[in-house]
Amino acid sequence: MQRITCIARTLLLGIAALMMVQITLLPDARAAAPQGASLREFHEHLLSRKPDLEQFRSRGPFDVAVRRNHEVRLSPAERIRADLYLASSVEKAPLLVFLHGHEASKEAHAKQAAHLASWGIHALALQLPKTGPWDSNGRTLARIVSFIHRTPGALDHRIDVNRILLAGHSFGAYAVTFAMAQGAPAAGGILLDAALFGNASPDFLRKLSKPVMILAADEAVSPVRYRDYFFGYIQGNVAEISV
């Protein structure tokens, strides 16, 4: 773990779960939760303990309901396909929105989304044009997040619209930063092996005031292009986990 600075507590659980699901899953294992604990108490329990990524290898304590090819209706004429993963808790919980990378699809994040939901974080895996243009995908992502935020219950009444996080892979990560710069009402962003366009990136990275976490291969193995841009231009808290 390198160059870790302060980061919003709301990101910690999602980051840890994402890290471990990338490595391996033990689908038959269940995480121990305080007996009788509510979802909020469970998350507070996890955040109060010393960080232990090992515990997130296994499936979390919540059952997961999946709605595949759910339509997010931005307007009567515009509908976005997505897979929605809902934790079984009756309480409101954060939502993490996944956006795939170049020539990929929403199915690329199915295991990650299901794993997060088992830990009490709802997830939405979007299907946007596979080859971009990624500025356009970023604008669409910002509109989707704004729609969810201003329309509580549009996806599910258990989603806390004030705690929406964005996660994107490669050019999907570029679209996440673009959406946040457009004012998408997200609590923070997670960038998975982010790809940037060097000429345009500084202009909108300077507009990011929310926490950002970068997950990437170690610099000595496969350096991320324009890596220093994140630390040089983002105004909010930014941290990096290298694998």
N, C-alpha and C positions, 0 to 999 in steps of 0.2 A: 504494500500500500504506500503510495507516494503522494507528496504535496497535498495532504489532506488539510483543508481549512474548515471553518465552521459551516455546518449545513443544517437546514431545517429538520427538526425531529420528525416531522411528518414523512420525510423521505426514507428514514433509516430502515424501517421494516421492509419496504418494497425493494430497496437496493439489496439488502441481504438475501432476500428470497430469490431475486433475479440472479444474483451471483451463483447461488448453489444449484439452481435448476440448470444453469449452463453446463455444470460439471456432470452431475448424475442425479437420478431420482431413485428413491426407494419407495415405490408406490404402496407397499403394504404396511409401512411404518406410520405411526401416528404420533404427533407431538403432544407432549404432556401440557395441559393447561390447568390453571388453578380451578379446583372443583367449584362449580356453580358460578364461575366468573362470566360477566357480560363481555361482549366484544370489546368495548372500551377498556374494561379492566384487564382483559387479556393482552391487548396491545400495550397498555401502560406497564403491565408486568414484564413484557419482553423488553421494552425500552428502558426499564429500570435496572436491567441486568447487564453485566459485562457482555459486550458484543461477542457472539459465538456463531460464526457462519455455519459451523458443522450441524447445528440443530435444524437448519433449513434444508438439509439434504432430503429429509423425509416430508411426506405430505403433512399438511397442517390439520388441525382438528375439525375443520368445517367441511360439510358436504358441499358439492358444487353442482349447480344447475346450469346447463348450457343451452343457449338459444342461437342456433346456427342460422346464418343468412338473415339475421334480423335487419330490418330496414330502418335507418335513421332518416326521417322525413324532414329535410331542411325547408322544403316548400312542396306544393302540390306536384311540381314538375321535377324536383330534384330529390332523389332518394339514394342514400349511400348504404351499400351492403356491409355488414359487420357481424362478427360473432361475439355474443355477450356471455360472460362467465360470472355467475352470481354466487356469492357465499351464502350459506344457508341461514345465517344469523338474521333475526328480525330487526336488528338495529341498523341505523344508518352507518355506512362505511365509505371509505375513500374509493375513488374510481381511478384506475390506471388505463390510459388509452394508448394502445400500441399502433405504430405505423411501420409497415414493412419497408424494405429497401428496394433497390433497382432490380427489376425482373423477379421480384418475390411476390408473396401473397400473404393474406391474413393467416393462412394455415401455418406459416413459418413460426408464428408465435403462440400456437395452440397450447403447447405444453407449459410455456411460461405463464400464460394467462390462467390456465387451470390451476397451476401450482400456487400462484398468488391468491386466487379465490379461496383455495383451501386454507390459507392463512388469514382470511377475513378481509381481503382487499378485492373488490369487484374489478373486473377487467373487460375492456372492449377492444377487439382486434379489428381494425378497419381494413377495407379493401378500396384503395385508390388506384389510379392509373399506374401500371407497373414501371413505365419508363418516364414518368413525369409528364409535363415539366414540373420540377420540384418546387419552384416558387408557387406555382398554381396549387400543388398539393398542400403546401404550407398554408395558403389562404383558405383552402377548403377545410383543413384541420382546425384553423382558428374559428371558422364559422360553426363547425360541429361542436367545439368546446363551448362557444358562446351560446349556442342553442341549448345544450344540456344544462348549462349554468342558469339560464333564464327560464327554463321550463322544467322545474322539479317534477319528477315522476314520468318524464317523457320516455325514459328507458326503464326505470324501476323506482318505486318510491323509497327503496332502501339505499339509494345512492346519495351520498352527501355531496351536493353540487358545489360546496365551498372547499372541497378537498379533492380536486381533480389533478392528477399528475399525467405527464406526457412522456412516452418512451418511443424512440425511433431508432431504427437500425440503418447505418450507412447513409444513403441519401434521405432515408426516412428521418434520420437524426437532423439532417440539414433542414428538413421541412418542420421539425419540432422547434428548432431555434427560430425559424422564420415565423411560425405561428405565434410564438411567445413575443417576438418583436412586434407583431401585428396587434398585440394586446389581448391575446387569448387569455381568459380568466383561469389560468392554471396555477397551482401552488408551486410547481417546479418542473424540471425536465430531466430525463435520463437519456443519455446519448450512448448508444451501443456502437462501437467502432465507427464513429461519426465521419462522414465525408463532407467537406466544405468546398464552396467555390471561392477561391482566394480573392478575386477582384471585388466581389460583392459582400463577403462575409463581415468585414469590420463595421460596415454601415449599420447592419442590424444587430450584430452581437453587442454593440454599445448600448442598445436599447433593452437588454436583458437585465432585469432587476431582481428576478426570482432565483432561488437556488438551482444550481445545475450540477448533476453528477455525471462524470464521464467514466464509462467502463470500456477498457480497451486492452489489447495485447501490450506486453512490455515493449518499451521503445527499442530495446536491443533485438527483439524478435520480429516485430512488424509495426514500425512507427506509423501513427496516424498522421495523415497529411494536415498541415496547418495546425498542429497540436498547440503551438504557442499562442495561437489566436484566441483560444478559449480563455487563457489566463491573462492575456494582454488587453482584451477588449470587453469581456463580460463585466458588468458593473456590480452584479450581485455576488453572492457566495458561490464559489465553484470548487469542486473537489474531483479527484481522480482516483480510481482503483485500477491498477494494472495487473494483468494476469500473466 
